[in-house]
């Protein structure tokens, strides 16, 4: 009978260790989920910031082109021609 008792004690110890290991892994899993959510929020915020900066950069490029900086003379001419075409289109639409 003592052999069976020892086997049962050994099994109880192993099961107890398994439960502790499971709890530890569940806690680790929860921490990783929280970290993942935080990383996703950070990535989303950074993506929005990148888009805002791209828009701002494009606006600054257009402003520089319209100001006629020496570096962007060709771009300035193209932008002015584009604006003139848009104005002509609007005038044509109003005439009809």
C-alpha positions as CSV (number, residue, x, y, z in Angstrom):
1,X,0.0,0.0,0.0
2,X,2.9,2.3,0.7
3,X,4.0,2.0,-3.0
4,X,0.6,3.2,-4.2
5,X,0.7,6.1,-1.7
6,X,4.1,7.1,-3.0
7,X,2.9,7.0,-6.6
8,X,-0.2,9.1,-5.6
9,X,2.0,11.6,-3.8
10,X,4.3,11.9,-6.8
11,X,1.4,12.4,-9.1
12,X,-0.1,15.1,-6.8
13,X,3.3,16.9,-6.8
14,X,3.6,16.7,-10.5
15,X,0.0,17.9,-11.0
16,X,0.6,20.7,-8.6
17,X,3.7,21.7,-10.5
18,X,1.7,21.5,-13.8
19,X,-1.0,23.8,-12.4
20,X,1.6,26.3,-11.3
21,X,3.2,26.1,-14.7
22,X,-0.2,26.7,-16.4
23,X,-0.9,29.7,-14.2
24,X,2.5,31.1,-15.0
25,X,2.0,30.6,-18.7
26,X,-1.5,32.1,-18.6
27,X,-0.1,35.2,-16.8
28,X,2.7,35.4,-19.4
29,X,0.1,35.1,-22.1
30,X,-2.0,37.9,-20.7
31,X,1.1,40.1,-20.4
32,X,2.0,39.4,-24.0
33,X,-1.6,40.2,-25.1
34,X,-1.4,43.6,-23.4
35,X,2.0,44.3,-24.9
36,X,0.7,43.3,-28.3
37,X,-2.3,45.7,-27.9
38,X,0.0,48.5,-26.8
39,X,2.3,47.9,-29.8
40,X,-0.7,47.9,-32.2
41,X,-1.9,51.2,-30.7
42,X,1.6,52.6,-31.1
43,X,1.9,51.5,-34.7
44,X,-1.5,53.0,-35.5
45,X,-0.5,56.3,-33.9
46,X,2.8,56.3,-35.8
47,X,1.0,55.5,-39.0
48,X,-1.3,58.5,-38.5
49,X,1.6,60.7,-37.7
50,X,3.5,59.5,-40.8
51,X,0.4,60.3,-43.0
52,X,0.1,63.8,-41.4
53,X,3.8,64.4,-42.0
54,X,3.5,63.2,-45.6
55,X,0.6,65.6,-46.2
56,X,2.5,68.4,-44.6
57,X,5.6,67.7,-46.7
58,X,3.5,67.7,-49.9
59,X,1.9,71.0,-48.8
60,X,5.3,72.5,-48.2
61,X,6.6,71.2,-51.6
62,X,3.6,72.8,-53.3
63,X,4.1,76.1,-51.4
64,X,7.8,76.1,-52.4
65,X,6.8,75.4,-56.0
66,X,4.3,78.2,-56.1
67,X,6.7,80.6,-54.5
68,X,9.0,80.0,-57.4
69,X,12.1,78.7,-55.7
70,X,15.0,78.2,-58.1
71,X,15.1,74.5,-57.3
72,X,11.5,73.9,-58.4
73,X,11.0,76.1,-61.4
74,X,9.8,73.2,-63.6
75,X,7.5,72.0,-60.8
76,X,6.2,75.6,-60.4
77,X,5.4,75.9,-64.1
78,X,3.6,72.5,-64.1
79,X,1.6,73.4,-61.0
80,X,0.6,76.8,-62.4
81,X,-0.4,75.1,-65.7
82,X,-2.5,72.6,-63.8
83,X,-4.2,75.3,-61.8
84,X,-5.0,77.2,-65.0
85,X,-6.5,74.1,-66.6
86,X,-8.7,73.6,-63.5
87,X,-9.8,77.3,-63.7
88,X,-10.5,76.9,-67.4
89,X,-12.6,73.8,-66.7
90,X,-14.5,75.6,-64.0
91,X,-15.2,78.5,-66.3
92,X,-16.4,76.2,-69.1
93,X,-18.7,74.4,-66.6
94,X,-20.2,77.7,-65.5
95,X,-20.7,78.8,-69.1
96,X,-22.8,75.8,-69.9
